């Protein structure tokens, strides 16, 4: 329970004390957008690393060398915990925006950082708005900004992965960027399995070999979500 209290205090303190930083970052963005993008990323990555430290997360990372450092990619992974975002963003080697549920856009202060970090807010109940989100993601990737998405669509409580939303992989199919499949194991054991306690946990994060949609067989490319899900589930099972 102590870890939960410490994380909550740090998070609230960070969000409040970062209010003047929002203004500074906004001003920097007017003159040097690239510097603003990278400084915002470094600030939030630092905050996430502090949260992981307080939470007692021991992390084993595999396959980090599979991530291209010179181009935008589409990160695709399984989703079981809020900590999935904290862990993966803390490690992102390049500018990366996340696809988040639209409800996150209503959280004060946090939503400002999310916009600075090119996050996309997905309305899961509105097909037209969902298409706009995908098109914006395509635009970001073409500008050199990677996107991370959890195609199960929600935090999964079961060991078996949920079916992937096929439309979510269109960003890679349309841009030709590589898909970086990744699997996280044990992240629910940090928090969700014993809410509200945060417990010291060993988590494994493995990045798989890049998937280039245009190099796949016609049937695999047609069902790119299912193909990618099978790759991720294989990685997950290996480390579970």
GROMACS elastic network, one bead per residue, 0.5 to 0.9 nm:
[ bonds ]
;  ai    aj funct       b0    kb
    1     4     6  0.51820   500
    1     5     6  0.64126   500
    1     6     6  0.87506   500
    1   196     6  0.69293   500
    1   198     6  0.64322   500
    1   199     6  0.83284   500
    2     5     6  0.51765   500
    2     6     6  0.61806   500
    2     7     6  0.86142   500
    2   197     6  0.78974   500
    2   198     6  0.80417   500
    3     6     6  0.50547   500
    3     7     6  0.60419   500
    3     8     6  0.84724   500
    3    54     6  0.64065   500
    3    55     6  0.57816   500
    3    56     6  0.82667   500
    3   197     6  0.72822   500
    3   198     6  0.57076   500
    3   199     6  0.74563   500
    4     7     6  0.52001   500
    4     8     6  0.60959   500
    4     9     6  0.85849   500
    4    54     6  0.87962   500
    4    55     6  0.75976   500
    4   191     6  0.86358   500
    4   196     6  0.68835   500
    4   197     6  0.58408   500
    4   198     6  0.53638   500
    4   199     6  0.86479   500
    5     8     6  0.51104   500
    5     9     6  0.61034   500
    5    10     6  0.85632   500
    5   197     6  0.89206   500
    6     9     6  0.51376   500
    6    10     6  0.60920   500
    6    11     6  0.85321   500
    6    51     6  0.88076   500
    6    54     6  0.71155   500
    6    55     6  0.85237   500
    7    10     6  0.51236   500
    7    11     6  0.60198   500
    7    12     6  0.85808   500
    7    50     6  0.87450   500
    7    51     6  0.60268   500
    7    52     6  0.88888   500
    7    54     6  0.65546   500
    7    55     6  0.71452   500
    7   198     6  0.89191   500
    8    11     6  0.51759   500
    8    12     6  0.61472   500
    8    13     6  0.84209   500
    9    12     6  0.53710   500
    9    13     6  0.59794   500
    9    14     6  0.84456   500
   10    13     6  0.51043   500
   10    14     6  0.59309   500
   10    15     6  0.85688   500
   10    47     6  0.86648   500
   10    50     6  0.85661   500
   10    51     6  0.77023   500
   11    14     6  0.51314   500
   11    15     6  0.62050   500
   11    16     6  0.86752   500
   11    47     6  0.80707   500
   11    51     6  0.79473   500
   12    15     6  0.52255   500
   12    16     6  0.62194   500
   12    17     6  0.85591   500
   13    16     6  0.52588   500
   13    17     6  0.59595   500
   13    18     6  0.82850   500
   14    17     6  0.52847   500
   14    18     6  0.58393   500
   14    19     6  0.88152   500
   14    47     6  0.76289   500
   15    18     6  0.52548   500
   15    19     6  0.67944   500
   15   108     6  0.89698   500
   15   109     6  0.60798   500
   15   110     6  0.68453   500
   16    19     6  0.56594   500
   16    20     6  0.87321   500
   16   109     6  0.75959   500
   17    20     6  0.70307   500
   17    21     6  0.78426   500
   18    22     6  0.63949   500
   18   109     6  0.84355   500
   19    22     6  0.52801   500
   19    23     6  0.71367   500
   19   109     6  0.73749   500
   20    23     6  0.53055   500
   20    24     6  0.65017   500
   20    25     6  0.87562   500
   21    25     6  0.59549   500
   21    26     6  0.83531   500
   22    25     6  0.51839   500
   22    26     6  0.60681   500
   22    27     6  0.86619   500
   22    40     6  0.89906   500
   22   109     6  0.89126   500
   22   112     6  0.75961   500
   22   113     6  0.78093   500
   22   116     6  0.88537   500
   23    26     6  0.50083   500
   23    27     6  0.62183   500
   23    28     6  0.86175   500
   24    27     6  0.51767   500
   24    28     6  0.61903   500
   24    29     6  0.85763   500
   25    28     6  0.50128   500
   25    29     6  0.60709   500
   25    30     6  0.87867   500
   25    36     6  0.58310   500
   25    37     6  0.85565   500
   25    39     6  0.79295   500
   25    40     6  0.71488   500
   25   116     6  0.85847   500
   26    29     6  0.50576   500
   26    30     6  0.65970   500
   26    33     6  0.89584   500
   26    36     6  0.76647   500
   26   116     6  0.86808   500
   27    30     6  0.52704   500
   27    31     6  0.71088   500
   27    32     6  0.87429   500
   27    36     6  0.86710   500
   28    31     6  0.55129   500
   28    32     6  0.56935   500
   28    33     6  0.68181   500
   28    35     6  0.74212   500
   28    36     6  0.56987   500
   29    32     6  0.51081   500
   29    34     6  0.74802   500
   29    35     6  0.73832   500
   29    36     6  0.51129   500
   29    37     6  0.76672   500
   30    33     6  0.64290   500
   30    36     6  0.87694   500
   31    36     6  0.89125   500
   32    35     6  0.55142   500
   32    36     6  0.63691   500
   32    37     6  0.88300   500
   33    36     6  0.50172   500
   33    37     6  0.61203   500
   33    38     6  0.87174   500
   34    37     6  0.51186   500
   34    38     6  0.63676   500
   34    39     6  0.86132   500
   35    38     6  0.52383   500
   35    39     6  0.59845   500
   35    40     6  0.84600   500
   36    39     6  0.51401   500
   36    40     6  0.59666   500
   36    41     6  0.84444   500
   36   116     6  0.84749   500
   37    40     6  0.53766   500
   37    41     6  0.62768   500
   37    42     6  0.88142   500
   37    95     6  0.73755   500
   37   116     6  0.70171   500
   37   117     6  0.69051   500
   37   118     6  0.87760   500
   38    41     6  0.50521   500
   38    42     6  0.62070   500
   38    43     6  0.86834   500
   38    94     6  0.85572   500
   38    95     6  0.70060   500
   38   117     6  0.89577   500
   39    42     6  0.50956   500
   39    43     6  0.61979   500
   39    44     6  0.87341   500
   40    43     6  0.52199   500
   40    44     6  0.63458   500
   40    45     6  0.85302   500
   40   113     6  0.76889   500
   40   116     6  0.68170   500
   40   117     6  0.68855   500
   41    44     6  0.53686   500
   41    45     6  0.59815   500
   41    46     6  0.85416   500
   41    89     6  0.88304   500
   41    90     6  0.89622   500
   41    94     6  0.89172   500
   41    95     6  0.71596   500
   41    96     6  0.83439   500
   41   116     6  0.84004   500
   41   117     6  0.65371   500
   42    45     6  0.50243   500
   42    46     6  0.60702   500
   42    47     6  0.86635   500
   42    90     6  0.87344   500
   43    46     6  0.52276   500
   43    47     6  0.64446   500
   43    48     6  0.88530   500
   44    48     6  0.61808   500
   44    49     6  0.85858   500
   44    89     6  0.85417   500
   44    90     6  0.78057   500
   44   113     6  0.79626   500
   44   117     6  0.88859   500
   45    48     6  0.50933   500
   45    49     6  0.61495   500
   45    50     6  0.86513   500
   45    86     6  0.83012   500
   45    89     6  0.66004   500
   45    91     6  0.76162   500
   45    92     6  0.84229   500
   46    49     6  0.51507   500
   46    50     6  0.63269   500
   46    51     6  0.87838   500
   46    90     6  0.72904   500
   47    50     6  0.51609   500
   47    51     6  0.63858   500
   47    52     6  0.88199   500
   47    90     6  0.84522   500
   48    52     6  0.62646   500
   48    53     6  0.86036   500
   48    86     6  0.55621   500
   48    87     6  0.73618   500
   48    89     6  0.77893   500
   48    90     6  0.58284   500
   49    52     6  0.50429   500
   49    53     6  0.61468   500
   49    54     6  0.86512   500
   49    86     6  0.78763   500
   49    87     6  0.78959   500
   49    90     6  0.61020   500
   49    91     6  0.89398   500
   50    54     6  0.61625   500
   50    55     6  0.84761   500
   51    54     6  0.51467   500
   51    55     6  0.60072   500
   51    56     6  0.86124   500
   51    57     6  0.89621   500
   51    86     6  0.80598   500
   52    56     6  0.61928   500
   52    57     6  0.54876   500
   52    58     6  0.83242   500
   52    83     6  0.85459   500
   52    86     6  0.76888   500
   52    87     6  0.74988   500
   53    56     6  0.52853   500
   53    57     6  0.64311   500
   53    58     6  0.85130   500
   54    57     6  0.79664   500
   55   190     6  0.77478   500
   55   198     6  0.63141   500
   55   199     6  0.67370   500
   55   200     6  0.62933   500
   55   201     6  0.83598   500
   56   190     6  0.87131   500
   56   198     6  0.84943   500
   56   199     6  0.70352   500
   56   201     6  0.66319   500
   56   202     6  0.86335   500
   57   190     6  0.75084   500
   57   199     6  0.81462   500
   57   200     6  0.55787   500
   57   201     6  0.51271   500
   57   202     6  0.60060   500
   57   203     6  0.69210   500
   58   200     6  0.75235   500
   58   201     6  0.61071   500
   58   203     6  0.61100   500
   58   204     6  0.85025   500
   59    87     6  0.86561   500
   59   201     6  0.84450   500
   59   202     6  0.59371   500
   59   203     6  0.50128   500
   59   204     6  0.58776   500
   59   205     6  0.73136   500
   60   202     6  0.75564   500
   60   203     6  0.62607   500
   60   205     6  0.62214   500
   60   206     6  0.81584   500
   61    64     6  0.68165   500
   61   203     6  0.86042   500
   61   204     6  0.60410   500
   61   205     6  0.50049   500
   61   206     6  0.57816   500
   61   207     6  0.80680   500
   62    65     6  0.82333   500
   62   204     6  0.77129   500
   62   205     6  0.62646   500
   62   207     6  0.62034   500
   62   208     6  0.84735   500
   63    66     6  0.54506   500
   63    67     6  0.79039   500
   63   205     6  0.85684   500
   63   206     6  0.56404   500
   63   208     6  0.61942   500
   63   209     6  0.77582   500
   64    67     6  0.59197   500
   64   206     6  0.73663   500
   64   207     6  0.59474   500
   64   208     6  0.84593   500
   65    68     6  0.75612   500
   65    69     6  0.89901   500
   65   207     6  0.83141   500
   66   180     6  0.77193   500
   66   207     6  0.65999   500
   66   208     6  0.66358   500
   66   209     6  0.57018   500
   66   210     6  0.65577   500
   67    73     6  0.80988   500
   67    93     6  0.82861   500
   67   180     6  0.68289   500
   67   207     6  0.76245   500
   67   208     6  0.86789   500
   67   209     6  0.82251   500
   67   210     6  0.73938   500
   68    71     6  0.61522   500
   68    72     6  0.78515   500
   68    73     6  0.76833   500
   68    93     6  0.89873   500
   68   178     6  0.86459   500
   68   210     6  0.85621   500
   69    72     6  0.80090   500
   69    93     6  0.68094   500
   69    94     6  0.67795   500
   70    94     6  0.84043   500
   70   144     6  0.88690   500
   71    94     6  0.84503   500
   71   141     6  0.87732   500
   71   144     6  0.62503   500
   71   145     6  0.82022   500
   71   146     6  0.79828   500
   71   177     6  0.79769   500
   71   178     6  0.88899   500
   72    94     6  0.77516   500
   72    95     6  0.80740   500
   72    96     6  0.82937   500
   72   140     6  0.87431   500
   72   141     6  0.56951   500
   72   142     6  0.76865   500
   72   143     6  0.81466   500
   72   145     6  0.53717   500
   72   147     6  0.77759   500
   72   177     6  0.66838   500
   72   178     6  0.79671   500
   73    96     6  0.87422   500
   73   141     6  0.70952   500
   73   144     6  0.83706   500
   73   145     6  0.77424   500
   73   147     6  0.65691   500
   73   148     6  0.83267   500
   73   172     6  0.77344   500
   73   177     6  0.54318   500
   73   178     6  0.53050   500
   73   179     6  0.59793   500
   73   180     6  0.67709   500
   73   210     6  0.89934   500
   74   141     6  0.80309   500
   74   146     6  0.58418   500
   74   147     6  0.50212   500
   74   148     6  0.57560   500
   74   149     6  0.74839   500
   74   169     6  0.82647   500
   74   171     6  0.74332   500
   74   172     6  0.62754   500
   74   177     6  0.68609   500
   74   178     6  0.63590   500
   74   180     6  0.60400   500
   74   181     6  0.84129   500
   75   146     6  0.75094   500
   75   147     6  0.61366   500
   75   149     6  0.62108   500
   75   150     6  0.83982   500
   75   178     6  0.85736   500
   75   179     6  0.58750   500
   75   181     6  0.60614   500
   75   182     6  0.72602   500
   76   147     6  0.86696   500
   76   148     6  0.60080   500
   76   149     6  0.52834   500
   76   150     6  0.58540   500
   76   151     6  0.71453   500
   76   169     6  0.84689   500
   76   179     6  0.67672   500
   76   180     6  0.60803   500
   76   182     6  0.62223   500
   76   183     6  0.86231   500
   76   228     6  0.80144   500
   76   229     6  0.87373   500
   76   232     6  0.83900   500
   77   148     6  0.80690   500
   77   149     6  0.68853   500
   77   150     6  0.53799   500
   77   151     6  0.73813   500
   77   152     6  0.86203   500
   77   180     6  0.83493   500
   77   181     6  0.57683   500
   77   183     6  0.55827   500
   77   184     6  0.75709   500
   77   228     6  0.89745   500
   77   229     6  0.81912   500
   77   232     6  0.67619   500
   78    84     6  0.85247   500
   78   150     6  0.59630   500
   78   151     6  0.75651   500
   78   152     6  0.69576   500
   78   155     6  0.84833   500
   78   156     6  0.82000   500
   78   161     6  0.70987   500
   78   162     6  0.87228   500
   78   181     6  0.89187   500
   78   182     6  0.72955   500
   78   183     6  0.58048   500
   78   184     6  0.66721   500
   78   229     6  0.83076   500
   78   232     6  0.72583   500
   78   233     6  0.81346   500
   78   236     6  0.85080   500
   79    82     6  0.82987   500
   79    84     6  0.65726   500
   79    85     6  0.88323   500
   79   150     6  0.59431   500
   79   151     6  0.82874   500
   79   152     6  0.69416   500
   79   153     6  0.82224   500
   79   154     6  0.68808   500
   79   155     6  0.51126   500
   79   156     6  0.60500   500
   79   157     6  0.89964   500
   79   161     6  0.85191   500
   79   183     6  0.85838   500
   79   184     6  0.77796   500
   79   187     6  0.88533   500
   80    83     6  0.83275   500
   80    84     6  0.70765   500
   80   154     6  0.79296   500
   80   157     6  0.62841   500
   80   158     6  0.83441   500
   80   184     6  0.83068   500
   80   185     6  0.86876   500
   80   186     6  0.85664   500
   80   187     6  0.65634   500
   80   188     6  0.58449   500
   80   192     6  0.85300   500
   81    84     6  0.54447   500
   81    85     6  0.79863   500
   81   155     6  0.59725   500
   81   156     6  0.79087   500
   81   157     6  0.87492   500
   81   187     6  0.57924   500
   81   188     6  0.52492   500
   81   189     6  0.86973   500
   81   190     6  0.82619   500
   81   191     6  0.76120   500
   81   192     6  0.66958   500
   82    85     6  0.60426   500
   82    86     6  0.71169   500
   82   155     6  0.79119   500
   82   187     6  0.83333   500
   82   188     6  0.83667   500
   82   191     6  0.83385   500
   82   192     6  0.83341   500
   83    87     6  0.59631   500
   83    88     6  0.84191   500
   83   187     6  0.64514   500
   83   188     6  0.80229   500
   83   190     6  0.77257   500
   83   191     6  0.81151   500
   84    87     6  0.53982   500
   84    88     6  0.61406   500
   84    89     6  0.83883   500
   84   184     6  0.72475   500
   84   187     6  0.67227   500
   84   188     6  0.89436   500
   85    88     6  0.53762   500
   85    89     6  0.57919   500
   85    90     6  0.82021   500
   85    98     6  0.83741   500
   86    89     6  0.55469   500
   86    90     6  0.60675   500
   86    91     6  0.88615   500
   87    90     6  0.53494   500
   87    91     6  0.66850   500
   87   205     6  0.86281   500
   88    91     6  0.53188   500
   88    92     6  0.62790   500
   88   148     6  0.89937   500
   88   205     6  0.83144   500
   89    92     6  0.50664   500
   89    93     6  0.87874   500
   89    96     6  0.77241   500
   89    97     6  0.89039   500
   89    98     6  0.87570   500
   89   148     6  0.89693   500
   90    93     6  0.87653   500
   92    95     6  0.72903   500
   92    96     6  0.68668   500
   93    96     6  0.84178   500
   94   144     6  0.89703   500
   94   145     6  0.75735   500
   94   146     6  0.71555   500
   95   117     6  0.78061   500
   95   118     6  0.85868   500
   95   144     6  0.77872   500
   95   145     6  0.52762   500
   95   146     6  0.59956   500
   95   147     6  0.84733   500
   96   117     6  0.69887   500
   96   118     6  0.71311   500
   96   119     6  0.80639   500
   96   145     6  0.56131   500
   96   147     6  0.53321   500
   96   148     6  0.68846   500
   97   114     6  0.80660   500
   97   115     6  0.87664   500
   97   117     6  0.56621   500
   97   120     6  0.70154   500
   97   137     6  0.86408   500
   97   140     6  0.85389   500
   97   145     6  0.70688   500
   97   146     6  0.62665   500
   97   148     6  0.62335   500
   97   149     6  0.88862   500
   98   114     6  0.83557   500
   98   117     6  0.81607   500
   98   118     6  0.72237   500
   98   120     6  0.61295   500
   98   121     6  0.84955   500
   98   146     6  0.85919   500
   98   147     6  0.56195   500
   98   149     6  0.60890   500
   98   150     6  0.88663   500
   99   119     6  0.58033   500
   99   121     6  0.60128   500
   99   122     6  0.65909   500
   99   133     6  0.84972   500
   99   137     6  0.85786   500
   99   147     6  0.73034   500
   99   148     6  0.63749   500
   99   149     6  0.53693   500
   99   150     6  0.76807   500
  100   103     6  0.82223   500
  100   104     6  0.68122   500
  100   105     6  0.85399   500
  100   119     6  0.69428   500
  100   120     6  0.60116   500
  100   121     6  0.50281   500
  100   122     6  0.59269   500
  100   123     6  0.89304   500
  100   149     6  0.79960   500
  100   150     6  0.88159   500
  101   104     6  0.59212   500
  101   105     6  0.79204   500
  101   120     6  0.82275   500
  101   121     6  0.54255   500
  101   123     6  0.63726   500
  101   124     6  0.72448   500
  101   153     6  0.86253   500
  101   154     6  0.88202   500
  102   105     6  0.55835   500
  102   106     6  0.78482   500
  102   120     6  0.82545   500
  102   123     6  0.52062   500
  102   124     6  0.78104   500
  103   106     6  0.57563   500
  103   107     6  0.77375   500
  103   121     6  0.78811   500
  103   122     6  0.86004   500
  103   123     6  0.82422   500
  104   107     6  0.56739   500
  104   110     6  0.81915   500
  104   111     6  0.67775   500
  104   114     6  0.89136   500
  104   121     6  0.73758   500
  105   108     6  0.79859   500
  105   110     6  0.81340   500
  105   111     6  0.52083   500
  105   112     6  0.85247   500
  105   114     6  0.81828   500
  105   115     6  0.87518   500
  105   121     6  0.67096   500
  106   110     6  0.87020   500
  106   111     6  0.67671   500
  107   110     6  0.58214   500
  107   111     6  0.56608   500
  107   112     6  0.88209   500
  108   111     6  0.58169   500
  108   112     6  0.73429   500
  109   112     6  0.52352   500
  109   113     6  0.67968   500
  109   114     6  0.88513   500
  110   113     6  0.53551   500
  110   114     6  0.62842   500
  110   115     6  0.88031   500
  111   115     6  0.61824   500
  111   116     6  0.86045   500
  112   115     6  0.52368   500
  112   116     6  0.62763   500
  112   117     6  0.86683   500
  113   117     6  0.61621   500
  113   118     6  0.88018   500
  113   119     6  0.88354   500
  114   117     6  0.50260   500
  114   118     6  0.64122   500
  114   119     6  0.52884   500
  114   120     6  0.82512   500
  115   118     6  0.51367   500
  115   119     6  0.55889   500
  115   120     6  0.78055   500
  116   119     6  0.76642   500
  118   140     6  0.80522   500
  118   145     6  0.81212   500
  118   147     6  0.86069   500
  119   147     6  0.81869   500
  120   133     6  0.64757   500
  120   134     6  0.87373   500
  120   136     6  0.78768   500
  120   137     6  0.74074   500
  120   147     6  0.89226   500
  121   130     6  0.88957   500
  121   133     6  0.71730   500
  122   125     6  0.88337   500
  122   126     6  0.86976   500
  122   129     6  0.74153   500
  122   130     6  0.58896   500
  122   132     6  0.89810   500
  122   133     6  0.62775   500
  122   134     6  0.88129   500
  123   126     6  0.56001   500
  123   127     6  0.78391   500
  123   129     6  0.63012   500
  123   130     6  0.59006   500
  123   133     6  0.84831   500
  124   127     6  0.71829   500
  124   129     6  0.83437   500
  124   130     6  0.66074   500
  124   153     6  0.83898   500
  125   129     6  0.85920   500
  125   130     6  0.81596   500
  126   129     6  0.53973   500
  126   130     6  0.60766   500
  126   131     6  0.87280   500
  127   131     6  0.62343   500
  127   132     6  0.87652   500
  128   131     6  0.52133   500
  128   132     6  0.65336   500
  128   133     6  0.88850   500
  129   132     6  0.50029   500
  129   133     6  0.63304   500
  129   134     6  0.88139   500
  130   133     6  0.50512   500
  130   134     6  0.64293   500
  130   135     6  0.87615   500
  131   134     6  0.51119   500
  131   135     6  0.62620   500
  131   136     6  0.86600   500
  131   167     6  0.85408   500
  132   135     6  0.50445   500
  132   136     6  0.61695   500
  132   137     6  0.85814   500
  133   136     6  0.51006   500
  133   137     6  0.62077   500
  133   138     6  0.87072   500
  134   138     6  0.62635   500
  134   139     6  0.86777   500
  134   167     6  0.81118   500
  134   168     6  0.71230   500
  134   169     6  0.89367   500
  134   170     6  0.73429   500
  134   171     6  0.63993   500
  135   138     6  0.50213   500
  135   139     6  0.62946   500
  135   140     6  0.87253   500
  135   171     6  0.75968   500
  136   140     6  0.62288   500
  136   141     6  0.86980   500
  137   140     6  0.50325   500
  137   141     6  0.62224   500
  137   142     6  0.86008   500
  137   145     6  0.87488   500
  137   146     6  0.86368   500
  137   147     6  0.68978   500
  137   171     6  0.64002   500
  138   141     6  0.52046   500
  138   142     6  0.62324   500
  138   143     6  0.86891   500
  138   147     6  0.89687   500
  138   170     6  0.83223   500
  138   171     6  0.51551   500
  138   172     6  0.78103   500
  138   174     6  0.72398   500
  138   175     6  0.64690   500
  139   142     6  0.51436   500
  139   143     6  0.63421   500
  139   144     6  0.89114   500
  139   145     6  0.87519   500
  139   171     6  0.89236   500
  139   175     6  0.87746   500
  140   144     6  0.64598   500
  140   145     6  0.51994   500
  140   146     6  0.71973   500
  140   147     6  0.77877   500
  141   144     6  0.50580   500
  141   146     6  0.55757   500
  141   147     6  0.69815   500
  141   171     6  0.78751   500
  141   172     6  0.85937   500
  141   175     6  0.72433   500
  141   177     6  0.77178   500
  142   145     6  0.72855   500
  142   175     6  0.68728   500
  142   177     6  0.87553   500
  143   146     6  0.89048   500
  147   171     6  0.87295   500
  149   152     6  0.89726   500
  149   153     6  0.87493   500
  149   168     6  0.75229   500
  149   169     6  0.87377   500
  150   153     6  0.61359   500
  150   154     6  0.76300   500
  150   155     6  0.87557   500
  150   164     6  0.83183   500
  150   168     6  0.85550   500
  151   154     6  0.80138   500
  151   162     6  0.86531   500
  151   163     6  0.79035   500
  151   165     6  0.53169   500
  151   166     6  0.78280   500
  151   167     6  0.87868   500
  151   168     6  0.62198   500
  151   169     6  0.80394   500
  151   225     6  0.79098   500
  151   229     6  0.87276   500
  152   155     6  0.75768   500
  152   156     6  0.74981   500
  152   161     6  0.74002   500
  152   162     6  0.54229   500
  152   163     6  0.60000   500
  152   165     6  0.64795   500
  153   156     6  0.86011   500
  153   162     6  0.84937   500
  153   163     6  0.89650   500
  153   164     6  0.75562   500
  153   165     6  0.72128   500
  154   162     6  0.89546   500
  156   159     6  0.79337   500
  156   160     6  0.84573   500
  156   161     6  0.70988   500
  156   162     6  0.71035   500
  157   160     6  0.87107   500
  157   188     6  0.80804   500
  157   192     6  0.89065   500
  157   193     6  0.89066   500
  158   161     6  0.69915   500
  158   162     6  0.83764   500
  160   233     6  0.81733   500
  161   164     6  0.85181   500
  161   229     6  0.79496   500
  161   233     6  0.70560   500
  162   229     6  0.87815   500
  163   166     6  0.87774   500
  163   225     6  0.81000   500
  163   226     6  0.71840   500
  163   229     6  0.75201   500
  164   167     6  0.87181   500
  164   168     6  0.80306   500
  164   169     6  0.89448   500
  164   225     6  0.54168   500
  164   226     6  0.63708   500
  164   228     6  0.85061   500
  164   229     6  0.66032   500
  165   168     6  0.57227   500
  165   169     6  0.77658   500
  165   225     6  0.65021   500
  165   226     6  0.86296   500
  166   169     6  0.58737   500
  166   170     6  0.74674   500
  166   223     6  0.69657   500
  166   224     6  0.67333   500
  166   226     6  0.74849   500
  167   170     6  0.54244   500
  167   171     6  0.83258   500
  167   225     6  0.79219   500
  168   171     6  0.68009   500
  168   172     6  0.87546   500
  168   225     6  0.77400   500
  169   172     6  0.57327   500
  169   173     6  0.65778   500
  169   174     6  0.88560   500
  169   179     6  0.85300   500
  169   224     6  0.67642   500
  169   225     6  0.62123   500
  169   228     6  0.89645   500
  170   174     6  0.58246   500
  170   175     6  0.83044   500
  170   224     6  0.85864   500
  171   174     6  0.54628   500
  171   175     6  0.61390   500
  171   176     6  0.81839   500
  171   177     6  0.80743   500
  172   175     6  0.52785   500
  172   176     6  0.54157   500
  172   177     6  0.51637   500
  172   178     6  0.65434   500
  172   179     6  0.64913   500
  172   212     6  0.81177   500
  172   213     6  0.71231   500
  173   176     6  0.54883   500
  173   177     6  0.74417   500
  173   178     6  0.88751   500
  173   212     6  0.83757   500
  173   213     6  0.58444   500
  173   214     6  0.73526   500
  173   221     6  0.81813   500
  173   224     6  0.84548   500
  174   177     6  0.81947   500
  175   178     6  0.88809   500
  176   212     6  0.69651   500
  176   213     6  0.68602   500
  176   214     6  0.69136   500
  177   211     6  0.87684   500
  177   212     6  0.68926   500
  177   213     6  0.81732   500
  178   210     6  0.56475   500
  178   211     6  0.54103   500
  178   213     6  0.73436   500
  179   209     6  0.86279   500
  179   210     6  0.54970   500
  179   212     6  0.64048   500
  179   213     6  0.78414   500
  179   228     6  0.84316   500
  180   207     6  0.66629   500
  180   208     6  0.63328   500
  180   209     6  0.67409   500
  180   211     6  0.64691   500
  181   206     6  0.84853   500
  181   207     6  0.58861   500
  181   208     6  0.52262   500
  181   209     6  0.72153   500
  181   210     6  0.69807   500
  181   211     6  0.76457   500
  181   228     6  0.69457   500
  181   229     6  0.83903   500
  181   231     6  0.72087   500
  181   232     6  0.59141   500
  181   235     6  0.89263   500
  182   205     6  0.69633   500
  182   206     6  0.54871   500
  182   208     6  0.57585   500
  182   231     6  0.87548   500
  182   232     6  0.60280   500
  182   235     6  0.75873   500
  182   236     6  0.83703   500
  183   204     6  0.79712   500
  183   205     6  0.57955   500
  183   206     6  0.55187   500
  183   207     6  0.67564   500
  183   208     6  0.81786   500
  183   232     6  0.57160   500
  183   233     6  0.73788   500
  183   234     6  0.88276   500
  183   235     6  0.60979   500
  183   236     6  0.52651   500
  183   239     6  0.86058   500
  184   187     6  0.67313   500
  184   203     6  0.70228   500
  184   204     6  0.57736   500
  184   206     6  0.67781   500
  184   235     6  0.88538   500
  184   236     6  0.67582   500
  184   239     6  0.85675   500
  184   240     6  0.89885   500
  185   188     6  0.81823   500
  185   202     6  0.86688   500
  185   203     6  0.57212   500
  185   204     6  0.53723   500
  185   205     6  0.67328   500
  185   206     6  0.89125   500
  185   236     6  0.65153   500
  185   237     6  0.88086   500
  185   239     6  0.68103   500
  185   240     6  0.60211   500
  186   189     6  0.53541   500
  186   190     6  0.73176   500
  186   201     6  0.73888   500
  186   202     6  0.70178   500
  186   203     6  0.53772   500
  186   204     6  0.72910   500
  186   240     6  0.76720   500
  187   190     6  0.54772   500
  187   191     6  0.76235   500
  187   192     6  0.83487   500
  187   201     6  0.77751   500
  187   202     6  0.83355   500
  187   203     6  0.61715   500
  187   204     6  0.85293   500
  188   191     6  0.57881   500
  188   192     6  0.51004   500
  188   193     6  0.56357   500
  188   194     6  0.86415   500
  189   192     6  0.64987   500
  189   193     6  0.54053   500
  189   194     6  0.73878   500
  189   198     6  0.82758   500
  189   199     6  0.72089   500
  189   200     6  0.85051   500
  189   201     6  0.65529   500
  189   202     6  0.87870   500
  189   203     6  0.88430   500
  190   193     6  0.73544   500
  190   194     6  0.80664   500
  190   197     6  0.81457   500
  190   198     6  0.54499   500
  190   199     6  0.51876   500
  190   200     6  0.65595   500
  190   201     6  0.56638   500
  190   202     6  0.85750   500
  190   203     6  0.86848   500
  191   194     6  0.58698   500
  191   195     6  0.56226   500
  191   196     6  0.67449   500
  191   197     6  0.60382   500
  191   199     6  0.66762   500
  192   195     6  0.51360   500
  192   196     6  0.74995   500
  192   197     6  0.82581   500
  192   198     6  0.83154   500
  193   196     6  0.88411   500
  193   197     6  0.87235   500
  194   197     6  0.56953   500
  194   198     6  0.75043   500
  194   199     6  0.83579   500
  195   198     6  0.73044   500
  198   201     6  0.88474   500
  204   239     6  0.70666   500
  204   240     6  0.85959   500
  205   236     6  0.89656   500
  205   239     6  0.87536   500
  206   235     6  0.72225   500
  206   236     6  0.82594   500
  206   239     6  0.84307   500
  207   210     6  0.85709   500
  207   232     6  0.88973   500
  207   235     6  0.84482   500
  208   211     6  0.85547   500
  208   231     6  0.79434   500
  208   232     6  0.76780   500
  208   235     6  0.74513   500
  211   214     6  0.89604   500
  211   215     6  0.81405   500
  211   216     6  0.82410   500
  211   228     6  0.80965   500
  212   215     6  0.55259   500
  212   216     6  0.69531   500
  213   216     6  0.54229   500
  213   217     6  0.86114   500
  213   220     6  0.83866   500
  213   221     6  0.59041   500
  213   224     6  0.74697   500
  214   217     6  0.82154   500
  214   218     6  0.87757   500
  214   221     6  0.73769   500
  215   218     6  0.89612   500
  215   221     6  0.84880   500
  216   219     6  0.80779   500
  216   220     6  0.60624   500
  216   221     6  0.57554   500
  216   224     6  0.89762   500
  217   220     6  0.53221   500
  217   221     6  0.61764   500
  217   222     6  0.86008   500
  218   221     6  0.52176   500
  218   222     6  0.61364   500
  218   223     6  0.88220   500
  219   222     6  0.50256   500
  219   223     6  0.64281   500
  219   224     6  0.84037   500
  220   223     6  0.52472   500
  220   224     6  0.56526   500
  220   225     6  0.87611   500
  220   226     6  0.80197   500
  220   227     6  0.59512   500
  220   228     6  0.89818   500
  221   225     6  0.85302   500
  221   227     6  0.78365   500
  222   225     6  0.86012   500
  223   226     6  0.55347   500
  223   227     6  0.63104   500
  223   228     6  0.87537   500
  224   227     6  0.50313   500
  224   228     6  0.60394   500
  224   229     6  0.84218   500
  225   228     6  0.52437   500
  225   229     6  0.60202   500
  225   230     6  0.86603   500
  226   229     6  0.50170   500
  226   230     6  0.62579   500
  226   231     6  0.87908   500
  227   230     6  0.53271   500
  227   231     6  0.65727   500
  227   232     6  0.89426   500
  228   231     6  0.50961   500
  228   232     6  0.62800   500
  228   233     6  0.85869   500
  229   232     6  0.51256   500
  229   233     6  0.59901   500
  229   234     6  0.85146   500
  230   233     6  0.51039   500
  230   234     6  0.61420   500
  230   235     6  0.87357   500
  231   234     6  0.52760   500
  231   235     6  0.65275   500
  231   236     6  0.87706   500
  232   235     6  0.51330   500
  232   236     6  0.61029   500
  232   237     6  0.86297   500
  233   237     6  0.60186   500
  233   238     6  0.84752   500
  234   237     6  0.52421   500
  234   238     6  0.62303   500
  234   239     6  0.88739   500
  235   238     6  0.51838   500
  235   239     6  0.65286   500
  235   240     6  0.86766   500
  236   239     6  0.53816   500
  236   240     6  0.59219   500
  237   240     6  0.50897   500
